[in-house]
């Protein structure tokens, strides 16, 4: 029978494809026991793991087989521990919310809101506690995408809004508070004040992730929000064509300016697969997101398809992750969500609370 210590040493060398770290580096491996039934492994990852257990188990099994160490069947107990990560030094984390992740784009029309809602839903489906804040004041789309149009949040205590819920996630949007046909003619300071109030005056409860669907662009509103919202990481959404990439670079530079770590780049509308013949075509070009990620030394988090059904499902209030689970288009979002969670997990936890505050008083 194989030795459990030697087996553990081999397993610690396994590199998870989403964390991009060995189990030794991430400290994920807990127990390794061997008996007549096989190898019993327990592990804890820093990403949501529901639906990932079998893929992870097969990866460990293949790793053991490739090492020539053991061919015993592997039984896995997998769980997740999503920790809080640090935010901009001048800001305090939002109470109860472990990680705020901003989804941004340099320009409109690249599918940022669709990416944001499917990211939030994919994390929720994987077992995380998730909320979404629609920060696009002038064009809020999350009420429609979540099937919550016409609904209004309540404030039982007269101070805090109770977020609406759909498909297992909590949601807040200016679209819940104003008439859909009403044009908001607000100047920048009013917009940022409204959004910071929506963020801080909503009773989010305990969340692992709060996804913020940022307004498109890189102007004063976006910069001010990036300075006021305690963000653990940002995701930049682009399409492959040069004009979108040029604006996405500006968005990335904006977050760097305010010391918000960029988790990576998502290339949306990357390719189109014909529903009739299966022909793959790069309508807007190919490789733009990958080259941008390489240029800025960040991760390419996903290459998402251009598919009319994605738009139809979002418009119906049931985004692809919910409407068509297991479909190639939904799985593309699931992959992107796992890579995004992994990129955030690699940052390490927020340790600011572990150190005492030192106050120097003059005698």
Residue, then its C-alpha position, 0 to 999 in steps of 0.5 A: x500500500x502506498x505511503x500517505x506522506x509520499x502521496x501527500x508530497x506528490x499531490x502538493x505539487x499539483x497545480x490547479x488550473x484556476x488558482x495557477x498555484x500548486x496546492x503547496x503554494x496555496x495551502x489548499x491540501x488538508x488531509x491525505x489518508x490511504x486505506x483499502x478503498x483508496x486515497x482519501x483527500x480533503x482540500x479547501x480552495x479559495x474559489x467557489x467549488x460547487x460543480x468543480x469537484x469531479x474536474x478537480x478529482x480527475x486532475x489529482x488522479x491524472x497527476x498521481x498517475x503521471x508521477x507513477x506514484x499510485x493507481x489507487x482510486x481517489x476519493x475527494x472532499x472539496x470545500x471552499x474558503x473565500x477570504x477578504x482581500x485588501x482594498x485601496x489603502x485610503x478606504x475601508x472595506x464594506x462591512x460584511x462584504x468580503x470582496x468588491x469586484x468592479x467590472x469595467x470597460x473603456x467604452x460602451x457596447x462591449x457587453x460589460x453588463x452581460x459579463x457582469x451579471x453572468x459572472x455574478x450568477x456563475x459565482x452564485x451557482x458555484x456556492x458563493x454568496x453574491x450581490x451585484x450593484x448596477x453602477x451604470x446610472x445613465x443606462x441601468x440594465x441589471x433590472x431587465x437582465x435579472x427580471x426585476x423591472x418595475x420592482x422596488x426595494x424596501x427600507x424597513x428601518x427607514x435608513x437601509x435599503x433591502x436589496x432585491x433578489x433574483x436567481x440567488x443573488x442580491x441586486x441594487x440599481x438606480x433602475x429600481x428607484x426611478x421610472x424606466x422611461x425617466x431620463x436622469x439629467x445629473x451632473x457628475x457629483x450627483x451621480x457619484x454621491x448617488x452611487x456611494x449611497x446605494x453602496x453604503x446604504x444597502x443592507x447587503x448582509x454577508x457576501x463573498x463577492x459584490x460585483x459592481x457593474x461600472x459605467x462605461x468610459x474613463x471620465x471623472x465619474x469612473x475615476x471618482x467611483x474607483x477612488x471611493x469604492x473599496x475594490x479588491x480587484x477589477x475586470x476589464x471587458x473588451x472586444x477584439x477590435x482595435x478601437x475597443x482595445x484602445x479604450x480598454x487600455x485607458x480603463x486598465x490605466x485608470x485602475x492602476x492610477x488609483x491602486x486597484x489591482x486588475x485581475x485580468x481582461x475578458x475578451x467578449x464577442x471573441x468568436x461566433x459559432x454558426x448555429x446551423x453548420x458550426x463554422x467558427x468565425x472571428x467577426x471582430x478580429x482575433x487575439x486582441x484581448x490576449x495581446x493586451x493581457x500580455x502587454x500589461x502582464x495580466x491574465x486573460x480571464x476568458x474569451x466569450x462567444x458572440x451568440x444571439x441567444x446570450x442577448x435574448x436570454x439576458x433580455x428575458x431576465x434569465x441570463x445564459x448561466x441560468x437559462x442554459x446551464x451546461x451549454x457551451x455559451x454558459x460554460x464559457x462564463x463559468x470558466x471565466x468566473x473560475x479564472x476571475x475567482x482564482x486571480x483574486x485568490x492569488x492576491x492573498x488575504x487582507x491582513x490589515x485586521x491582524x495588526x493593531x492600530x498604533x496611536x502616538x500621543x504627545x505627552 
